[in-house]
Amino acid sequence: GRLVKMKIEEVKSTTKTERIASHSHVKGLGLNESGAADPVAAGFIGQEKAREAAGIAVDLIRSKKMAGRAVLFAGAPGTGKTAIALGMAKELGPKVPFVPMVGSEVYSSEVKKVEILMDNFRRAIGLRIKENKEVYEGEVIELTPEETENPLGGYGKTVSHVIIGLKTTKGTKQLKLDPSIYESLQKEKVSKFILSFSLFIFHLRFGIQVVVGDVIYIEANSGAVKRVGRSDAYATEFDLEAEDYVPMPKGDVHKKKEVVQDVSLHDLDVANARPQGGQDIFSMMNQIAKPKKTEITEKLRMEINKVVSKYIDQGVAELVPGVLFVDEVHMLDLECFTYLNRKHATSR
């Protein structure tokens, strides 16, 4: 069968975050309009010459003169190689993929080296999909789980529904959510803290943690929930974790909205891969397969590429090239470098 449609809203991100957690303060390269590096800027202190050189590479990427080419960073541990690579991705724009890997990752008894490289290449190529959808959007001002007696008897209670209050600059609205929506809610952790017993119960029953002050939207048709960020009214609070603060949404709570979703080609590969065992690809259209049980073939990648090209031609999506950072690149062998060179030649 042919792959003719992908359910984008069910794609789960496969972004690797472990290596960039310690660089969450990096917001760019800290360059001024002339391309010179400010001594202290965008989370950087020092390394002005290296940052300026990276800025030249960013300009080449923006002018589409560097497709498939590489930049070699050499330096002792802790000198800022990963940070500068992340800064390059930040300079290229918001939501630009940054994919860190270690050269030794390619050595596996189960997966070919070139397959691991290809997976990371496709992680570094983003797709930005834009759709007009009917949504409920606003700042969360209320969260009240409604409980009823357990129909199976006993002393426990069950959550019958949840009342969520949303507020915009124009008004407020209460939504009554059925418990069946919790599967969609599980995919989007709306916040990281549980502030009361009622929220704790809600977390246990619904698999989601919601805090007043989060800005979210709920798709009217699918029930999918997306956390936009934390309301900027809370920007003065102290938080150990980096937060994205956003203004309170304008207009009505219930509205038509252009929904933008960023995924990578690898996300689409994983979401549409067929499990080992022979099921046809259409059986995987509405579910996310576990990475250890998927088979991503070259044929599948070609089908994904065709659908992506169609989306781009229709103006529904745009390609977002990202940055693949290979640490300890000296660990790669001749086969890997030959593969990288071949990919460079075909991308020019």
Protein Blocks (a to p, Z undefined) as FASTA:
>chain_A
ZZfbdcfklpccfbdfklmmmmmmpgbjopafkopacfbgghiagjklmmmmmmmmmmmm
mnopaghiacdddddehilpmmmmmmmmmmnoghiacddddfklmpcfkbcfklmmmmmm
mmmpccdddddddddddddfbdcddddddfkgpjbdcdfbdcdddddfkbccdddddfkl
mmmmmmpcfbfbdfbfklmmmmmmnopacdehiacdddfklopacdfbdcfklmmpccfb
dcddddddehjfbdcddddddddfklmmmmmpccehhpafklmmmcccdfklcccdfklm
mmmmmmmmmmmmnopaccdddddddehkllpcfklmmmmmmmmmmmZZ
